[in-house]
């Protein structure tokens, strides 16, 4: 069984019920989520030995969160304890022309106060096949960025493949450094990069020519992203493959979805999904990443890997919460032409 280690923050997620606006809500639905934890849950669902590393306080909210992750098969032996609080994010789900909105309350969270040396990375990464992180973690604080870089260097030293989801979040870069200043040193150590056109542009000034996400009307020319992949591989020579998620936004409830995977020679393109009634798109990119890692670890071809990633993420859009609670059989059923929504008896 393959072993994958992910590192980042998991938060308490407080969502307005249904499609209520924040000003209308008198109660919130509570669950948990966070980019790297979401990937670990996906992988655990697929039977991978998934380990999630974070820093958490010793309190009932943290215990509740970690118990949920354990219940979904995620290994937490690398978690370190300290700090006073679990980060929170509030979610208002959009509809039609009104987009969703996120408000963060994660300043001074336990992981934002992490420092290099707090995690024994040589121990955590022993026997691992992959180490995964996202651009969210180094955005939290200088300490989090330094700890992430420490992990990447140890993974490189130990021969563990490293993947990252660029995940640009403009609301998080507040500690005096910009993404363009911090991210290059971390991405240099990566074997696989995932992103979209905004991530690549905001962090490295790389963008597809003539592309505007606001004007796609749901139709995206996947080949337009070859230039993005090439530029990323040229900038980061260690990188062997680049994946790009392709979301065509018709409105908040209706998106087209797919992805591409580039190995320096061939652009592998997934099937395009027309998701007409989105239930919850938060965690969509993480479900894609979890599916891609599983696909690369399991299948013989990159085409199968990118198809699994796109199908897994398409299914995530039908599930409330950050976590993608689907099985390999369900994803492969959609890959192989399913998706009718018929009752399984």
C-alpha positions as CSV (number, residue, x, y, z in Angstrom):
1,X,0.0,0.0,0.0
2,X,1.3,3.4,-1.0
3,X,2.0,6.0,1.8
4,X,1.2,9.6,1.3
5,X,1.9,12.4,3.8
6,X,0.1,15.8,3.7
7,X,0.9,18.9,5.8
8,X,-1.3,21.9,6.5
9,X,-4.1,23.4,8.5
10,X,-7.5,21.8,9.1
11,X,-10.2,24.3,10.3
12,X,-13.6,24.4,11.8
13,X,-16.0,25.2,8.9
14,X,-19.1,27.1,9.8
15,X,-21.6,27.3,6.9
16,X,-24.8,29.2,6.5
17,X,-27.7,26.7,6.0
18,X,-28.9,26.4,2.5
19,X,-28.2,29.5,0.5
20,X,-28.7,32.0,3.3
21,X,-26.5,35.1,3.4
22,X,-24.4,35.8,6.4
23,X,-26.8,38.6,7.5
24,X,-29.7,36.2,7.4
25,X,-28.1,33.3,9.3
26,X,-29.1,32.6,12.9
27,X,-27.2,29.3,13.1
28,X,-24.3,27.6,11.2
29,X,-23.6,24.1,10.1
30,X,-20.4,22.9,11.6
31,X,-17.9,20.6,10.0
32,X,-14.1,20.6,9.3
33,X,-11.9,21.0,6.3
34,X,-8.6,22.3,4.9
35,X,-6.7,21.7,1.6
36,X,-4.2,19.1,2.7
37,X,-6.6,17.3,5.1
38,X,-9.1,17.1,2.2
39,X,-6.5,15.4,0.1
40,X,-5.7,12.9,2.9
41,X,-9.4,12.0,3.3
42,X,-9.7,11.3,-0.4
43,X,-6.7,9.1,-0.4
44,X,-7.8,7.2,2.7
45,X,-11.2,6.6,1.0
46,X,-9.3,5.0,-1.9
47,X,-7.3,2.7,0.4
48,X,-4.1,4.6,0.5
49,X,-2.1,4.8,3.7
50,X,-2.8,8.6,4.2
51,X,-1.1,10.6,6.9
52,X,-2.0,14.2,7.8
53,X,0.5,16.4,9.7
54,X,-0.6,19.6,11.4
55,X,-0.3,21.4,14.7
56,X,-3.4,21.5,17.0
57,X,-4.2,22.8,20.4
58,X,-5.3,20.5,23.2
59,X,-9.0,21.3,23.4
60,X,-12.4,19.8,22.7
61,X,-12.7,21.3,19.2
62,X,-9.4,20.0,18.1
63,X,-10.3,16.6,19.6
64,X,-13.6,16.6,17.6
65,X,-11.7,17.4,14.4
66,X,-9.1,14.8,14.8
67,X,-11.6,12.1,15.8
68,X,-13.5,12.8,12.5
69,X,-10.3,12.4,10.5
70,X,-9.4,9.2,12.3
71,X,-12.9,7.9,11.6
72,X,-12.3,8.4,7.9
73,X,-9.1,6.4,8.0
74,X,-6.5,9.2,8.1
75,X,-3.4,8.5,10.2
76,X,-2.5,11.3,12.6
77,X,0.8,10.0,14.1
78,X,2.6,13.1,12.9
79,X,0.3,15.7,14.5
80,X,2.1,17.9,17.1
81,X,0.3,19.8,19.8
82,X,0.5,23.4,21.0
83,X,-1.1,26.8,20.6
84,X,-4.5,28.0,21.7
85,X,-7.0,27.7,18.9
86,X,-8.2,25.9,15.8
87,X,-8.7,28.2,12.8
88,X,-12.2,28.9,11.6
89,X,-13.6,29.7,8.2
90,X,-17.2,30.9,7.5
91,X,-18.9,29.9,4.2
92,X,-21.8,31.6,2.5
93,X,-22.9,29.4,-0.4
94,X,-23.8,31.4,-3.5
95,X,-26.4,30.8,-6.1
96,X,-26.8,31.6,-9.8
97,X,-25.2,35.1,-10.3
98,X,-24.2,35.4,-6.7
99,X,-20.9,33.8,-5.9
100,X,-19.9,32.0,-2.7
101,X,-18.1,34.0,0.0
102,X,-15.5,32.9,2.6
103,X,-14.5,34.8,5.7
104,X,-11.4,33.6,7.5
105,X,-10.8,33.7,11.3
106,X,-7.5,31.8,11.5
107,X,-5.0,34.4,12.7
108,X,-2.8,33.0,15.5
109,X,-4.1,29.5,15.0
110,X,-2.0,26.7,16.3
111,X,-0.4,25.9,13.0
112,X,0.2,29.6,12.2
113,X,2.6,29.6,15.2
114,X,4.5,26.5,14.0
115,X,8.3,26.7,13.7
116,X,10.9,24.5,12.0
117,X,12.0,21.7,14.3
118,X,8.6,21.1,15.8
119,X,7.9,18.1,13.4
120,X,10.4,15.3,13.1
121,X,10.2,15.1,9.3
122,X,12.6,12.2,9.0
123,X,10.4,10.1,11.2
124,X,7.1,11.3,9.6
125,X,8.3,10.7,6.0
126,X,9.9,7.3,6.7
127,X,8.5,4.9,4.1
128,X,6.5,7.6,2.3
129,X,5.9,7.6,-1.5
130,X,4.6,11.2,-1.7
131,X,4.6,14.4,0.4
132,X,1.9,16.9,-0.4
133,X,1.5,20.5,0.5
134,X,-0.4,23.5,-0.8
135,X,0.2,27.2,-1.2
136,X,-2.2,27.9,1.7
137,X,0.2,26.7,4.3
138,X,3.1,29.1,3.6
139,X,0.6,32.0,3.4
140,X,-0.3,31.6,7.0
141,X,2.9,32.8,8.6
142,X,6.7,32.9,8.2
143,X,7.0,30.0,10.6
144,X,4.5,27.9,8.6
145,X,6.4,28.7,5.4
146,X,9.7,27.8,7.0
147,X,8.3,24.5,8.4
148,X,6.9,23.7,4.9
149,X,10.3,24.3,3.3
150,X,12.0,22.2,6.0
151,X,9.6,19.3,5.1
152,X,10.2,19.6,1.4
153,X,14.0,19.6,1.8
154,X,13.8,16.4,4.0
155,X,11.5,14.8,1.4
156,X,14.0,15.6,-1.4
157,X,16.8,14.2,0.7
158,X,14.9,11.0,1.4
159,X,13.8,10.5,-2.2
160,X,10.2,11.1,-1.4
161,X,8.2,12.6,-4.3
162,X,6.8,16.0,-3.6
163,X,3.6,17.5,-4.9
164,X,2.0,20.9,-4.4
165,X,-1.2,22.6,-5.2
166,X,-0.3,26.3,-5.8
167,X,-3.7,27.4,-4.2
168,X,-3.3,31.2,-4.2
169,X,-5.4,32.9,-1.5
170,X,-5.0,36.6,-1.6
171,X,-6.8,37.0,1.8
172,X,-4.1,35.1,3.6
173,X,-0.9,36.7,2.6
174,X,-0.8,39.3,5.4
175,X,2.5,38.8,7.4
176,X,4.7,41.0,5.2
177,X,5.7,38.6,2.5
178,X,4.0,38.0,-0.9
179,X,3.3,34.7,-2.6
180,X,5.8,35.6,-5.4
181,X,8.5,36.1,-2.7
182,X,7.9,32.9,-0.8
183,X,6.6,30.3,-3.2
184,X,9.5,29.9,-5.7
185,X,11.9,28.4,-3.1
186,X,9.3,25.8,-2.0
187,X,8.1,24.9,-5.5
188,X,11.7,24.3,-6.6
189,X,11.6,21.1,-4.6
190,X,8.4,19.7,-6.3
191,X,8.0,16.8,-8.7
192,X,4.4,17.5,-9.5
193,X,2.6,20.9,-9.6
194,X,-1.2,21.5,-9.7
195,X,-2.8,24.8,-10.2
196,X,-5.1,26.9,-12.3
197,X,-4.5,30.0,-14.4
198,X,-5.0,32.4,-11.5
199,X,-2.5,30.6,-9.2
200,X,0.2,30.6,-11.9
201,X,-0.3,34.2,-12.7
202,X,-0.5,35.6,-9.2
203,X,2.5,33.6,-7.9
204,X,4.8,33.5,-10.9
205,X,3.4,35.9,-13.5
206,X,2.6,32.9,-15.8
207,X,-0.7,32.9,-17.7
208,X,-2.2,31.4,-20.9
209,X,-2.4,33.9,-23.7
210,X,-5.8,35.3,-24.6
211,X,-7.6,33.5,-21.7
212,X,-10.1,35.2,-19.4
213,X,-11.8,33.0,-16.8
214,X,-14.8,35.4,-16.6
215,X,-15.5,35.1,-20.3
216,X,-15.4,31.4,-20.9
217,X,-19.1,30.8,-20.9
218,X,-18.3,27.3,-19.7
219,X,-16.2,26.6,-22.8
220,X,-12.4,26.2,-22.3
221,X,-9.8,25.3,-24.9
222,X,-7.7,22.9,-22.9
223,X,-4.7,23.2,-25.2
224,X,-4.4,26.9,-24.3
225,X,-2.8,25.7,-21.1
226,X,0.2,24.0,-22.7
227,X,2.1,27.2,-22.4
228,X,1.4,27.5,-18.7
229,X,2.7,24.0,-18.1
230,X,5.8,24.5,-20.2
231,X,6.6,27.8,-18.4
232,X,6.2,26.2,-15.0
233,X,8.5,23.3,-16.0
234,X,11.1,25.7,-17.3
235,X,11.0,27.7,-14.1
236,X,11.1,24.7,-11.9
237,X,13.4,22.0,-13.6
238,X,12.8,19.4,-10.9
239,X,9.1,19.2,-11.9
240,X,8.2,16.2,-14.0
241,X,4.5,16.8,-14.5
242,X,2.1,19.8,-14.3
243,X,-1.7,19.5,-13.9
244,X,-4.1,22.3,-14.4
245,X,-7.8,22.3,-13.3
246,X,-10.1,23.8,-15.8
247,X,-13.3,25.3,-14.5
248,X,-15.8,27.0,-16.9
249,X,-18.1,29.1,-14.8
250,X,-21.6,29.6,-16.3
251,X,-23.0,30.6,-12.9
252,X,-22.5,29.7,-9.2
253,X,-24.5,26.5,-9.6
254,X,-23.5,25.5,-13.1
255,X,-19.9,24.8,-14.1
256,X,-18.0,22.8,-16.6
257,X,-15.0,20.9,-15.1
258,X,-12.0,19.0,-16.2
259,X,-8.3,19.0,-16.2
260,X,-5.0,18.4,-18.1
261,X,-1.8,16.7,-17.3
262,X,1.5,17.6,-19.1
263,X,4.7,15.6,-18.9
264,X,6.9,17.9,-21.0
265,X,5.9,16.2,-24.2
266,X,2.3,15.1,-24.1
267,X,-0.8,17.0,-22.9
268,X,-3.3,14.5,-21.5
269,X,-6.8,15.9,-21.4
270,X,-9.7,14.6,-19.3
271,X,-13.3,14.2,-20.2
272,X,-15.2,17.5,-19.6
273,X,-18.1,17.3,-17.0
274,X,-21.1,19.5,-17.2
275,X,-22.1,20.0,-13.6
276,X,-25.5,21.6,-13.7
277,X,-26.5,21.6,-10.1
278,X,-23.5,22.1,-7.8
279,X,-24.1,21.1,-4.2
280,X,-20.8,22.3,-2.8
281,X,-17.7,23.2,-4.8
282,X,-15.4,23.9,-1.8
283,X,-12.7,21.3,-1.8
284,X,-13.1,20.6,-5.6
285,X,-9.4,21.2,-6.3
286,X,-8.4,19.1,-3.3
287,X,-10.5,16.2,-4.5
288,X,-8.9,16.6,-7.9
289,X,-5.4,16.4,-6.3
290,X,-6.3,13.4,-4.2
291,X,-7.7,11.7,-7.3
292,X,-4.6,12.5,-9.3
293,X,-2.2,11.2,-6.7
294,X,-4.2,8.0,-6.5
295,X,-4.3,7.7,-10.3
296,X,-0.5,8.2,-10.6
297,X,0.1,5.6,-7.9
298,X,-2.3,3.1,-9.3
299,X,-2.8,3.2,-13.1
300,X,-0.4,2.4,-16.0
301,X,-1.1,5.6,-18.0
302,X,-1.3,9.3,-17.3
303,X,-4.5,9.4,-19.3
304,X,-6.2,7.1,-16.7
305,X,-4.7,9.2,-13.9
306,X,-6.2,12.5,-15.2
307,X,-9.5,10.8,-15.9
308,X,-9.7,9.5,-12.3
309,X,-8.9,13.0,-11.0
310,X,-11.5,14.8,-13.0
311,X,-14.2,12.2,-12.3
312,X,-13.4,12.2,-8.5
313,X,-13.7,16.0,-8.4
314,X,-16.9,16.0,-10.5
315,X,-18.4,13.8,-7.8
316,X,-17.2,16.0,-5.0
317,X,-19.4,18.8,-6.4
318,X,-22.4,16.7,-5.3
319,X,-21.3,16.3,-1.7
320,X,-21.7,18.8,1.1
321,X,-18.6,19.6,3.1
322,X,-14.9,19.9,2.3
323,X,-14.3,16.1,2.2
324,X,-14.8,14.0,-0.9
325,X,-16.6,10.9,0.5
326,X,-16.5,8.7,-2.5
327,X,-15.0,5.3,-3.3
328,X,-12.8,4.0,-6.1
329,X,-15.7,2.0,-7.5
330,X,-17.9,5.2,-7.7
331,X,-15.2,7.2,-9.4
332,X,-14.4,4.4,-11.9
333,X,-18.1,4.0,-12.6
334,X,-18.2,7.7,-13.7
335,X,-14.9,7.4,-15.6
336,X,-16.4,4.5,-17.5
337,X,-19.5,6.3,-18.7
338,X,-21.7,6.3,-15.6
339,X,-23.3,9.4,-14.1
340,X,-27.0,8.8,-14.8
341,X,-27.8,9.1,-11.1
342,X,-29.8,5.9,-11.0
343,X,-30.6,4.4,-7.6
344,X,-28.1,1.7,-6.7
345,X,-30.1,-1.3,-5.3
